Amino acid sequence: GLAVGSAWPTEADRLDPRGASLADGLQALADSLDIHGHAYVGVRWLAAMEMWLRAVSARLPVELHDVSSRVTELTQFIDLEWRRALSSGGNHSLCSAAWSQRASGLQEALRSAAARWQGSCRDATCRALSLLQSLALSNSDLASGSLAPSGLGLLEAFWALLKADPSGWVTTSLGSEVIADHLAEVVSAGRYGIDQLTSAGTPPSATQMALVLWRLYDIVFARTALECVATAGTMPDLRWPPSSLCPGCWRKCFRKGRFCLEPWEDQRRALGAELPEGFADAQPNEDALLAFLSASYSWTSASPAL
């Protein structure tokens, strides 16, 4: 089979993938409530945070009662701030310290819940990816691809957070403003399958949303790998998931002089890089990839065998 993703550390299979994804995802969710470098936030930021919390609340595991109640409390606080904004003609801002005080209860509940399990992520990027995949796949049925609340709302909320605070949690989790800017361009242009989500006339399925998020985060891995060429002279293979974890996730493709994966090819062109010699070109086997993502990240669905 193809050897893909060799730069990722080889680790033993997680005994409890759902627990690991909960530990990582809930920590990322707590981090997403932080305000970065602003004394005040305005109505645009409040609107984005409300969208985010509503998208999240529909997908939390049923056993996290304390977390769910605290999400509701924080959403109600945002509603109150909205009423204040309306009464002041929209010229309204919220002190960051006041937000931090209000959000601290939910953050403590999230971190307390996350501590019940052993996470597998080592950085904020991994935790954010885990959170987004879990939210996309939870409350879903892999066989039917159904998802009760539209997964498009999740992408819209993530996008709104990025636009409301370009230096905030989304950019931090992506690793750089350059990557965040490219992601914003991709979403605006409807690329990487986003146009199919918005033009179908029906809410996107959980599986469609999971694949789109996987492609969006591939921007991060591609940029990181290609930037290594300038500093180390070689390019690590950061395609995810590695074939050591999911042998069936990759199949051979034949494109001379360019990557088969669109996010990787976009980043190669942006950096003016050459295709590395000996780099095994491959494209995803989407059925196996979706099975892997569901088994690794879903908080609610039964995980099928890979």
C-alpha positions, 0 to 999 in steps of 0.5 A: 500500500501507499506510505502517506503521512510518514512525518506524523508520530506513530502511536498506539491505537487509542483505547477510547477514541471517543474519550480522546476526542472529547478531551481535546474538543472540549478543551478547544471549545473552552479556548474558543471563548477567550478574547485575544488582545481587545479591551472591548468587543462589539456587536459583530463579535457578539453575533459571531459568538452567539452563532458559535454557541448555538451551533455547538449546543445542538451537538453536545453529548447528552451526558454533559448536563452542566456544560449544556446549562452553562451554554444556555446561560451564556447565550442568554447573556448575549441575548441581553447584550443584544437588547442593550445594543438595540436600545442604544441604536447599535452603538454598543460594546462589551468590556472584555473583562465582563465577558471573561467573567461571564464565560468563566463558568462555562470554561471551567465546566468544559475543562472539568469535563475534558479532564475525565478523559485522556486527550491525544492532541499536543497543540491548539491546531490539533484540538481545534481540528478535533473539535470541528470534526466532532461537531460535524459528525456528532448527532449523525448517522454515518449510514444515512449521512443525516444531521439534525441541525444543519452542518452549514451553521457550524461552518458559518459560525466558524467563518463568523468568528474568523471575520469578527476577530481576525487575530482571535481563536480561529487564527490562533488555532490555524497557526498564522494569519496567512493561513487564516487569510487563505481559508477566508478566501477559500470559504468566500469562493466556495471552494473545496466542496463548499459550493456543493453544500450551499447549492444543493437546496437541502441541508448538507449531510454530516459526511459532506461537512466532515470532508469539507472541514478535513480539506480546510484543515489540510491547508494548515498541514500543507502550508506547514510542510511546504514552509519546512522546505525553506528552512530544513531543505526537505518536506515532511509528509503531513498528509492526514490521516497517515496510512499507518492509522488508516491504510485504506484512506489513500489510493494512487493518483497520477498527476505529474508536477503537481499535488493531487490534493487541492489544498496542497497544490494551492499552497505549493503554487502560493509559495512557488515550491517544486514538487518534492522528489520521491513524494508518493502522490495520493488522493483520498479514498473518501469512504474509508476516510469518512469511516476513519473520521467517524471512528476517531471523532464522533461523540455520539455515533456508533463507530464502524469498523475500519 
